[in-house]
């Protein structure tokens, strides 16, 4: 799943590298593999090789880079090409011809490659090869990678008449590969691969103890370095930074209202109405309004009830009331009070 990109291109390779011990055992090969492993990358694949060499320094004894592009997070270096845009245009044309649109736009994602920065951490055997007539990727980029590598056991082979896609037709290319492979297998001074992979912290390169819980790819020595690296890592973590939580704009707010249905037929029921109104007005949690449907059996009781309602209204509380001219059932009072609520309730409720 997800969108194809150079960033996921590298992360997919990490998963394969982590599975190498398991894959070797499943297919009947010894692990650690006798003679060690040589990591090889050609053209754009050289970016993957350098990335894996930096992420898993104890997994590979040596590395071969063939016609590699040199890129840096602090500024792309496409050899001594006259114009950076011209070099990128050559890459884009080649990718389009190969129907690799998923890798475009190349110039927008070169920052994630950083091969010049990563190869500075590689100290195993290194062979860098490039054709001097390569008009797609300038051979000067391979010179830069060779110079930047920390390894003291490194070799640069420039094939005089070779281009980008025909370097394999030259004997010098295969001779260098055979010589390098044999040297690596016979060199007992090179470190051997351990039975398990040892991950390094992405910040300090010390032994890692935990990894990013979101993408499960990048390792850290502790919580402090994981937090420090998040600003950079979130750009590529699991396909990109988390989507911002949309701000929820409330349509209204919850408020408290009261409905009173009163049948005032004597002095007792009139006093009960007054006690109810005073209790409502003295609540700690203020009500947004009071809606009253009431009936009084006599004019005297009606005047007394009206006086009690006016007393509550003088306290700057929202009180709306409807007096019925005839006795109503409880449900009829509720219907009247509810209609009053719909008409008179605050707009924000």
C-alpha positions in Angstrom: 0.0 0.0 0.0 1.0 3.7 -0.1 2.4 5.9 -2.8 5.6 4.8 -4.6 8.5 7.2 -4.0 12.2 7.2 -3.4 11.6 7.4 0.3 9.6 4.1 0.3 12.1 2.7 -2.1 14.7 2.9 0.7 12.4 1.7 3.5 11.4 -1.4 1.5 15.0 -2.4 1.2 15.5 -2.1 5.0 12.7 -4.7 5.4 14.6 -7.1 3.1 17.9 -6.6 4.9 16.3 -7.4 8.2 14.9 -10.6 6.8 18.2 -11.8 5.3 19.2 -14.2 8.1 15.7 -15.8 8.0 15.7 -16.0 4.2 19.1 -17.7 4.1 18.1 -20.3 6.7 14.8 -21.0 4.9 16.6 -21.7 1.6 19.2 -24.0 3.1 22.2 -21.5 3.3 24.4 -21.1 6.3 24.1 -18.0 8.4 26.4 -16.3 9.0 27.3 -16.9 5.3 30.9 -18.1 4.8 33.0 -15.4 3.2 30.6 -12.7 4.1 28.2 -10.7 1.9 29.0 -8.1 -0.8 26.4 -5.4 -1.2 26.0 -4.1 -4.7 24.0 -1.3 -6.3 23.9 0.0 -9.8 22.7 3.4 -11.0 19.7 4.5 -8.9 20.1 1.2 -7.0 23.4 2.4 -5.7 21.4 4.8 -3.4 19.8 1.7 -1.8 23.2 0.0 -1.4 24.7 3.0 0.4 21.6 3.4 2.5 21.7 -0.2 3.7 25.4 0.0 4.3 24.8 2.9 6.7 21.7 1.3 8.4 23.3 -2.2 8.8 27.0 -1.6 9.1 27.7 -5.1 10.5 25.7 -7.0 7.9 27.9 -6.6 4.8 31.7 -7.1 4.5 32.0 -5.1 1.3 30.1 -2.9 -1.2 30.2 -2.4 -5.0 28.8 0.8 -6.5 28.3 0.8 -10.3 27.5 4.1 -12.2 26.2 5.7 -9.0 24.6 9.1 -8.5 26.1 11.2 -5.7 23.5 13.2 -3.8 23.7 15.0 -0.4 21.0 16.2 2.0 22.9 19.5 2.2 23.0 20.0 -1.5 22.9 17.7 -4.5 26.2 17.0 -6.3 25.8 15.7 -9.8 29.5 15.7 -10.5 30.8 18.6 -12.5 27.7 18.9 -14.7 27.4 22.4 -16.1 23.8 22.8 -14.9 22.1 20.8 -12.1 18.8 21.1 -14.0 20.3 19.8 -17.1 21.6 16.7 -15.3 18.2 16.1 -13.7 16.5 16.5 -17.1 18.7 13.6 -18.4 17.6 11.5 -15.5 14.0 12.3 -16.1 14.2 11.5 -19.8 15.8 8.1 -19.0 13.1 7.3 -16.4 10.3 8.2 -18.8 11.8 6.0 -21.5 11.9 3.1 -19.0 8.3 3.7 -18.0 9.3 4.4 -14.4 7.0 7.3 -13.7 6.6 6.2 -10.1 10.1 7.5 -9.4 9.2 11.0 -10.6 9.7 13.8 -9.9 13.3 12.9 -9.1 14.5 16.4 -8.2 11.7 16.7 -5.5 13.0 13.7 -3.7 16.7 13.7 -4.0 17.0 14.9 -0.5 16.1 11.5 0.9 19.0 9.8 -0.9 21.9 11.6 0.8 24.4 9.0 -0.4 27.4 11.3 0.0 26.5 11.8 3.6 25.8 8.2 4.4 28.9 6.7 2.7 31.1 8.6 5.1 30.1 6.0 7.7 31.1 3.0 5.6 34.5 1.5 6.5 34.3 -1.9 4.7 35.9 -2.9 1.4 34.6 -0.6 -1.4 34.7 -0.8 -5.2 33.4 2.1 -7.2 33.1 1.8 -11.0 31.9 4.2 -13.6 32.1 4.8 -17.4 33.9 8.0 -18.4 31.5 8.4 -21.4 28.4 8.2 -19.2 26.1 11.1 -20.4 23.3 10.1 -18.0 25.1 10.2 -14.6 28.4 12.1 -14.6 31.3 9.9 -13.5 32.6 12.7 -11.2 29.8 11.7 -8.8 31.5 8.3 -8.3 34.8 10.1 -7.7 33.0 12.1 -4.9 31.6 8.9 -3.4 35.0 7.2 -3.4 36.6 10.2 -1.8 33.9 10.6 0.9 33.9 6.9 2.0 35.6 6.3 5.4 37.1 3.0 4.2 40.8 2.8 3.7 40.3 -0.3 1.5 38.6 1.3 -1.5 39.2 1.2 -5.2 37.9 3.5 -8.0 37.7 2.0 -11.6 36.9 4.4 -14.4 36.2 2.6 -17.7 37.4 4.8 -20.4 35.0 4.2 -23.3 32.0 3.0 -21.3 28.6 4.8 -21.1 25.9 4.4 -18.6 24.1 1.3 -20.1 27.0 -0.4 -21.9 29.6 -0.6 -19.1 29.0 -4.3 -18.8 30.3 -4.9 -22.3 33.8 -4.0 -21.3 36.3 -6.5 -20.0 37.8 -4.1 -17.6 34.4 -4.0 -15.7 34.2 -7.7 -15.2 37.9 -8.1 -14.4 37.6 -5.5 -11.6 34.5 -7.3 -10.2 36.2 -10.7 -10.1 39.3 -9.4 -8.5 37.3 -7.5 -5.9 35.1 -10.5 -5.0 38.0 -12.9 -4.6 39.9 -10.4 -2.5 36.9 -9.9 -0.1 36.4 -13.7 0.3 40.1 -14.3 1.1 40.5 -11.3 3.4 40.2 -12.7 7.0 40.8 -9.2 8.5 37.4 -8.0 7.5 34.6 -8.3 10.1 32.3 -11.3 9.9 28.6 -11.1 10.0 27.1 -11.9 13.4 24.2 -14.3 14.0 21.8 -11.4 14.5 21.5 -7.9 13.1 22.7 -5.1 15.3 20.7 -1.9 14.7 22.3 1.5 15.3 20.7 4.8 16.5 19.8 7.1 13.7 21.1 10.1 15.7 24.3 9.0 17.4 25.1 5.6 15.6 25.4 3.9 19.0 23.7 0.5 19.6 19.9 0.9 19.3 17.4 -0.6 21.7 14.1 0.6 20.3 12.5 1.7 17.0 9.8 4.0 15.8 6.5 2.6 16.8 4.7 4.2 13.8 6.8 2.9 10.8 8.8 0.2 12.6 11.9 1.2 10.5 14.2 3.7 12.2 16.0 2.7 15.4 17.2 4.7 18.4 19.3 4.3 21.5 16.7 5.9 23.6 13.6 8.1 23.9 15.6 11.4 23.9 17.2 10.8 20.5 13.9 9.5 19.0 12.2 12.8 20.1 15.2 14.8 18.7 15.0 13.0 15.3 11.2 13.2 14.9 11.3 16.6 13.2 13.3 15.0 10.3 11.9 11.5 10.5 8.2 12.5 10.3 8.6 13.6 6.7 9.1 10.0 5.6 7.7 8.0 8.5 5.1 5.5 7.3 4.5 7.5 4.1 4.6 11.0 5.6 3.7 13.0 8.6 0.5 12.4 10.5 -2.6 14.1 9.1 -3.5 17.1 11.3 -6.7 16.5 13.3 -9.4 18.7 11.8 -10.7 21.4 14.0 -14.3 20.7 15.0 -16.5 23.8 15.0 -19.4 23.2 17.3 -22.8 24.0 15.8 -24.1 24.8 19.3 -23.4 24.2 22.9 -25.3 22.1 25.4 -27.4 24.2 27.9 -29.9 23.5 30.7 -33.5 24.6 30.4 -36.5 23.8 32.6 -40.2 23.2 31.7 -42.9 23.8 34.3 -46.4 22.6 33.9 -48.8 24.0 36.6 -52.5 23.5 37.4 -53.1 26.1 40.1 -56.4 25.2 41.7 -55.9 26.4 45.4 -53.4 28.3 47.6 -51.3 25.1 48.2 -50.6 24.6 44.5 -49.9 28.4 44.2 -47.3 28.1 47.0 -45.8 25.0 45.4 -45.3 27.0 42.1 -43.5 29.7 44.1 -41.2 27.2 45.8 -40.4 25.6 42.4 -39.5 29.0 40.8 -37.2 30.0 43.7 -35.5 26.6 43.6 -34.9 27.0 39.9 -33.5 30.5 40.3 -31.1 29.5 43.0 -29.3 26.7 41.2 -25.5 26.8 41.2 -25.5 25.8 37.5 -27.4 28.5 35.8 -30.2 27.5 33.5 -30.5 29.0 30.0 -34.2 29.5 30.4 -37.5 28.6 32.0 -40.6 27.8 30.0 -43.9 27.6 31.9 -47.4 26.5 30.8 -49.9 27.2 33.6 -53.6 27.5 34.4 -55.3 29.2 37.4 -58.7 28.3 38.6 -59.6 31.9 39.7 -58.5 35.5 39.1 -57.0 35.7 42.6 -54.9 32.7 42.0 -53.9 34.0 38.6 -52.7 37.3 40.1 -50.7 35.5 42.7 -49.0 33.2 40.1 -48.2 36.1 37.8 -46.6 38.0 40.7 -44.3 35.0 41.5 -43.3 34.7 37.8 -42.6 38.5 37.6 -40.4 38.2 40.7 -38.2 35.6 39.0 -38.0 37.6 35.8 -36.6 40.6 37.7 -33.4 38.5 38.4 -32.3 38.8 34.7 -33.2 35.2 34.0 -34.9 34.1 30.8 -38.5 33.2 31.8 -41.2 32.6 29.2 -44.7 31.7 30.2 -48.1 30.9 28.6 -51.3 31.1 30.7 -54.1 28.8 29.5 -57.7 29.9 29.8 -58.9 26.3 30.5 -57.7 23.3 32.3 -55.2 21.1 30.4 -53.9 17.6 30.8 -50.2 17.2 31.8 -49.3 16.2 28.2 -51.1 19.2 26.8 -49.1 21.5 29.1 -45.9 19.8 27.9 -46.8 20.4 24.3 -47.4 24.1 25.0 -44.2 24.5 26.9 -42.2 22.6 24.3 -43.5 24.9 21.5 -42.5 27.9 23.6 -39.0 26.4 24.0 -38.5 26.0 20.3 -39.6 29.6 19.7 -37.8 31.4 22.5 -34.7 29.3 23.2 -31.3 31.1 22.9 -29.8 30.9 19.3 -26.6 29.2 20.6 -28.5 26.4 22.3 
